[in-house]
Amino acid sequence: MFRQTYAGSRLADLYADLKIQDKVELEVKKLKAEYLDKDGLKEAEARRRFMELLEKYNMKKIISLPQSQDMSNEIPETIDHQLRDKKLQKLWKKAEFAGFADWELHKLKEEFLHHQMKLDEYNSLQENLNDDYSDNSIDRDQNKVKYTEEKKKKLELKTMSKDLKMDYDKLEAMALASSVEDKSFLDPRVYELWALAKKAKMPPEELESLKKELQHFEHRLQKHDYYTDRLRVSEEAVQRNYKDGEVPDKHTQLEQMARDYGRKVEKYHTDLKYRIHKAVQQHSEL
């Protein structure tokens, strides 16, 4: 009989990973209850994470799982086959030879696969919209319901496209971070400011103070991204579960919160850019 034992930090790591897996699966259940995982992408992602967890702790010999109907034995498990987008494939190749530690590469792999799932969701929505146009091109103007649905899908696609662009920029910054000596910041918007600030050759204490401020700004950007993601999920739920013109108070509050916080972040970003560019200009004039 095969028995696997864990102790010390290894046991603590296993416990932490299982707690995270519980949260992931709970979130999937909530999405399914609200019909927000129509294509089963989130459920498939949760299962993939669990399979990787079993492999990480050498538990596949202990736990036997039934094969999901959605997961064919013919599907390769290598990331080269899982990444269908050409840009992601090229970026992953760069990351593989960028000198990351194994645990860093494993974490980066999760980010790449998550982005691929978002792309799949976007492409699926795009195909559905194209099908609607081809099937209803004659009576589209006469059918207000169909026209409204198409308008919603267009808006959703536009939002998703913008989110995908931002996500890819972050992913690219993370993938190339190993080739950059200074890894203080991962968000490309913040790292750009930091790289520019170092060119100004400020006094060490002033540069250190700015670095802390940029760390605070990066945290705000992450918080804004969180609000944006929540708002996108809420918008999808409203489109599916409410009639035109009906918007729950919770969604309205979230929309206002995301808008207000976005303005603050944008104002903060503008102020930082102005101050750093001014410092660089003063140095170049000396």
C-alpha positions in Angstrom: 0.0 0.0 0.0 1.4 3.4 -1.0 1.5 6.0 1.8 2.7 9.6 1.5 3.7 11.5 4.7 4.4 15.2 5.1 5.9 17.2 7.9 7.1 20.7 8.7 7.0 23.3 6.0 5.9 20.7 3.4 2.8 20.0 5.4 2.2 23.7 5.9 2.5 24.3 2.1 0.0 21.5 1.4 -2.5 22.9 3.9 -2.2 26.4 2.3 -2.6 25.1 -1.2 -5.7 23.0 -0.2 -7.2 26.1 1.5 -6.7 28.1 -1.8 -8.2 25.2 -3.8 -11.3 25.3 -1.5 -11.8 29.0 -2.2 -11.4 28.4 -6.0 -14.0 25.6 -6.0 -16.3 27.6 -3.8 -16.1 30.5 -6.3 -16.8 28.1 -9.2 -20.0 26.9 -7.4 -21.1 30.5 -7.0 -20.5 31.3 -10.7 -22.4 28.1 -11.7 -25.3 29.1 -9.5 -25.5 32.4 -11.2 -25.1 30.9 -14.7 -21.8 32.7 -15.2 -19.8 29.7 -16.1 -21.8 28.8 -19.2 -18.9 27.2 -21.1 -17.5 25.4 -18.0 -14.2 27.2 -18.4 -13.9 28.1 -14.7 -14.8 24.6 -13.6 -12.2 23.2 -16.0 -9.6 25.6 -14.6 -10.4 24.5 -11.0 -10.0 20.9 -12.0 -6.7 21.6 -13.7 -5.4 23.4 -10.6 -6.4 20.4 -8.4 -4.6 18.0 -10.7 -1.5 20.1 -10.6 -1.7 20.2 -6.8 -1.8 16.4 -6.7 1.2 16.2 -9.0 3.1 18.8 -6.9 2.7 16.8 -3.7 3.0 13.3 -5.4 -0.5 12.4 -4.5 -1.8 11.0 -7.8 -1.0 7.4 -6.6 -3.2 8.0 -3.5 -6.2 9.8 -4.9 -8.1 8.3 -7.9 -10.3 10.8 -9.8 -12.9 10.0 -12.4 -12.1 11.3 -15.8 -14.2 14.4 -16.6 -16.4 14.2 -19.7 -14.9 17.5 -20.8 -11.3 16.2 -20.5 -10.4 13.8 -23.3 -7.4 11.5 -22.8 -6.2 12.7 -26.2 -5.7 16.3 -25.0 -1.9 16.8 -24.4 -0.9 18.0 -20.9 2.0 20.1 -22.1 1.7 23.8 -21.9 2.8 24.1 -25.6 -0.5 22.5 -26.6 -2.6 24.2 -24.0 -1.5 27.7 -25.3 -3.3 28.1 -28.6 -2.6 31.8 -29.1 0.5 32.4 -31.1 1.6 35.5 -29.1 1.3 33.5 -25.9 3.3 30.7 -27.3 6.2 33.0 -28.3 6.1 34.8 -25.0 6.2 31.5 -23.1 9.3 30.4 -25.0 11.0 33.6 -23.9 10.0 33.0 -20.3 11.3 29.4 -20.4 14.8 30.6 -21.2 14.7 33.8 -19.0 16.3 32.1 -16.0 13.3 31.7 -13.7 13.4 29.4 -10.7 11.1 26.3 -11.0 8.5 27.7 -8.6 8.5 31.1 -10.4 8.0 29.3 -13.7 5.2 27.2 -12.2 3.4 30.4 -11.0 3.9 32.0 -14.4 2.4 29.0 -16.1 -0.8 29.5 -14.2 -1.0 33.1 -15.3 -0.5 32.1 -19.0 -3.2 29.4 -18.9 -5.6 31.8 -17.1 -5.0 34.3 -19.9 -5.6 31.6 -22.6 -9.0 30.8 -21.0 -9.9 34.4 -21.1 -9.0 34.4 -24.8 -11.1 31.3 -25.4 -14.1 33.0 -23.7 -13.6 36.1 -25.9 -13.3 34.1 -29.1 -16.4 32.1 -28.2 -18.4 35.3 -27.7 -17.1 36.7 -30.9 -18.2 33.6 -32.9 -21.6 33.7 -31.3 -22.0 37.3 -32.3 -21.0 36.5 -35.9 -23.5 33.7 -36.0 -26.2 36.0 -34.9 -25.4 38.4 -37.7 -25.5 35.7 -40.3 -28.7 34.2 -39.1 -30.7 37.4 -38.4 -29.3 39.9 -40.9 -32.6 40.3 -42.7 -34.9 41.0 -39.8 -32.4 42.4 -37.3 -33.7 46.0 -37.6 -37.3 44.8 -37.1 -36.5 42.7 -34.1 -35.8 45.0 -31.1 -35.0 42.1 -28.8 -32.3 40.7 -31.1 -30.9 44.2 -31.7 -30.6 44.8 -27.9 -28.9 41.5 -27.4 -26.4 42.2 -30.1 -25.7 45.6 -28.6 -25.0 44.0 -25.3 -22.6 41.5 -26.8 -20.7 44.2 -28.6 -20.3 46.2 -25.4 -19.2 43.0 -23.6 -16.7 42.2 -26.4 -15.3 45.8 -26.2 -14.8 45.6 -22.5 -13.2 42.1 -22.7 -10.8 43.3 -25.5 -9.6 46.1 -23.3 -9.1 43.8 -20.3 -7.2 41.3 -22.4 -4.9 44.0 -23.7 -4.1 45.1 -20.1 -3.7 41.5 -18.9 -1.3 40.7 -21.7 0.8 43.7 -21.0 1.1 42.6 -17.3 1.9 39.1 -18.4 4.6 40.3 -20.8 6.2 42.3 -18.0 6.1 39.3 -15.7 7.5 37.0 -18.3 10.4 39.3 -19.1 11.0 40.3 -15.5 13.9 37.8 -15.1 15.9 39.6 -17.7 15.6 42.8 -15.8 18.0 43.3 -12.9 15.5 45.5 -11.0 12.3 43.5 -10.2 10.9 46.1 -7.8 7.7 46.4 -9.9 5.7 44.0 -12.1 3.1 46.4 -13.4 4.5 47.9 -16.7 2.9 51.3 -15.9 4.7 51.5 -12.6 8.0 50.0 -13.8 8.1 52.6 -16.6 7.9 55.4 -14.0 10.5 53.8 -11.8 12.9 53.3 -14.7 12.5 56.9 -15.7 12.9 58.1 -12.1 16.3 56.3 -11.9 17.5 58.3 -14.9 16.9 61.5 -13.0 19.7 60.6 -10.6 17.8 61.9 -7.6 19.5 61.9 -4.1 19.3 58.3 -2.7 16.8 59.3 0.1 14.5 61.0 -2.4 14.6 58.1 -4.8 13.9 55.7 -1.9 10.9 57.8 -0.9 9.6 57.8 -4.5 10.0 54.0 -4.6 7.8 53.6 -1.6 5.2 55.9 -3.2 5.3 53.8 -6.4 4.8 50.7 -4.4 1.7 52.3 -2.9 0.6 53.3 -6.4 1.0 49.7 -7.7 -1.1 48.5 -4.9 -3.8 51.0 -5.9 -3.6 49.7 -9.5 -4.1 46.2 -8.3 -7.1 47.2 -6.2 -8.6 49.1 -9.2 -8.1 46.0 -11.4 -10.0 44.0 -8.7 -12.9 46.4 -8.8 -12.9 46.3 -12.6 -13.0 42.5 -12.6 -15.9 42.5 -10.1 -17.8 45.0 -12.2 -17.3 43.0 -15.4 -18.7 39.9 -13.6 -21.6 41.9 -12.2 -22.4 43.4 -15.7 -22.6 39.9 -17.2 -24.9 38.8 -14.4 -27.2 41.8 -14.9 -27.3 41.2 -18.7 -28.3 37.6 -18.2 -30.7 37.8 -15.2 -32.4 41.2 -15.5 -34.6 42.9 -18.1 -33.6 46.0 -20.0 -33.5 49.0 -17.6 -33.5 46.9 -14.5 -30.3 47.3 -12.5 -29.9 46.1 -8.9 -28.6 48.6 -6.3 -25.6 46.5 -5.6 -24.5 46.7 -9.2 -25.0 50.5 -9.3 -22.9 50.9 -6.1 -20.2 48.8 -7.5 -20.2 50.7 -10.8 -19.9 54.0 -8.9 -17.1 52.6 -6.7 -15.1 51.4 -9.7 -15.6 54.8 -11.5 -14.6 56.9 -8.5 -11.6 54.8 -7.7 -10.6 54.8 -11.3 -10.6 58.6 -11.4 -8.4 58.7 -8.2 -5.9 56.2 -9.7 -5.8 58.2 -13.0 -5.2 61.4 -11.2 -2.5 59.9 -9.1 -0.8 58.4 -12.2 -0.9 61.8 -13.9 0.6 63.5 -10.9 3.4 60.9 -10.6 4.2 61.2 -14.3 4.4 65.0 -14.1 6.7 65.0 -11.1 9.1 62.4 -12.5 9.3 63.9 -16.0 9.9 67.3 -14.3 12.8 65.7 -12.3 14.3 64.2 -15.4 14.0 67.5 -17.2 15.7 69.4 -14.4 18.6 66.9 -14.4 19.1 67.2 -18.2 19.3 71.0 -17.9 22.2 70.8 -15.4 
